[in-house]
Amino acid sequence: MSRIAEDEIGMAVLNILATRPRGRATVRQLIEEVPKHVSLSAEDQAESSTRTKEEVWEQKVRNLKSHSTRPGNIFHEGFVVQVSRGLWEISGIGRRHVAKAAAA
């Protein structure tokens, strides 16, 4: 099994936010929930070489915001907005994207 892709992490985050009150969650809450929505390999669960005390997949959750200028990224596409530092919210566009993906 290879490492999980950032876009898969992004879709898990969207699905989590879509079920939350007001569509909001902190990054910490998202990190707690993501493993319930995706399969993580041993490589994903290895300690990050750049962020101590953090697994590779956890870094990918945080990278969603730092990679927000990349096409396909959930922030770049307008699916998620940062309400305040560490607090994210799904947008109307994001909700439609989740519904469309669920219907496919």
N, C-alpha and C positions, 0 to 999 in steps of 0.2 A: 504494500500500500504506500502511495506517495503522499507528499504533503498536500494539505488542503489549499485550494486556491483562494486568494483574497476575495474574489467575487462570490464564492460559496459562503464565506464568512459574512459578506455583505448581505446576501439573501437571508441568512439565518437571523441577522440583526433586524432586517426589515420584518420578518415574520414575528419576531419577539415583540418589536415595537407595535405592530399591528394589533397585538392582543393586550397591550398594557393600557391602564387607565390614562386617558389623555394622549396616548401614543408616545409616552415618554419613558425613558430609563436612563440611569447613570451608566457610565462605561463599566463600572464595577458590577452593576446588576447584569449588564449584558454579558460580561465575562463569566458570571455565575451560570447564566442560562444557555449560552451557545453550545456547550457540550451535550445538552439534551436534544439538540436539533441537527447535529452533524456527527459524522464518524471521524474521529481523530486517530491518526496513525502514531506509532511510537516516535516518528520523526517530528510530528506536530507537537508532541508532548515533551520533547527534549528542551532543556534550558536554552533560552536565547543567548547567543554569543554577544549580543550588544546590550541586552537588558537583563541584568542579574535578577534572580528570583522571579523570573517570568518565563513561561513556556512560549515556544515559537508561535503557536496559534494565538495566544493572548496578545502578542505583539502585533499580529495581523489585525486584530480588532482595533487596536489603537491606531494602526496605520491607515485605517479607513479615513480618518479625519486628516491625517498628515498627507495623504495621497489624493486629496480632494480635487486636484486640478486634472486628474487623469480621466479621460472619457471612460464611461462604464462604471466609475466609482459612484457609490450611493449618494455622496454629497454633491459630486459634480453633476449628476443627473437630476438633482433636486428632490430625490426621494426622502432624504433626511436633512434636517437642519440642526445646527447646534444652538440650543436655547441659552446655555451658559456653559462655562468650562466644565466639561465632563458630563453634561446633560444633553441628550439627543432626543429629537422628536421626529416621528414620521410625518411627512407632508401628505396632502391630498393626492398628489401625483404618486407618492410612494404607496399609498393605500391602493390606488388603482393598479399599480404594477404588481403588488402582492396578489390581488384578486385575479388579474390576468394570468399570472404564473400558476395559480392554484387551479384555474379552469383549463389550463393546457394539458 
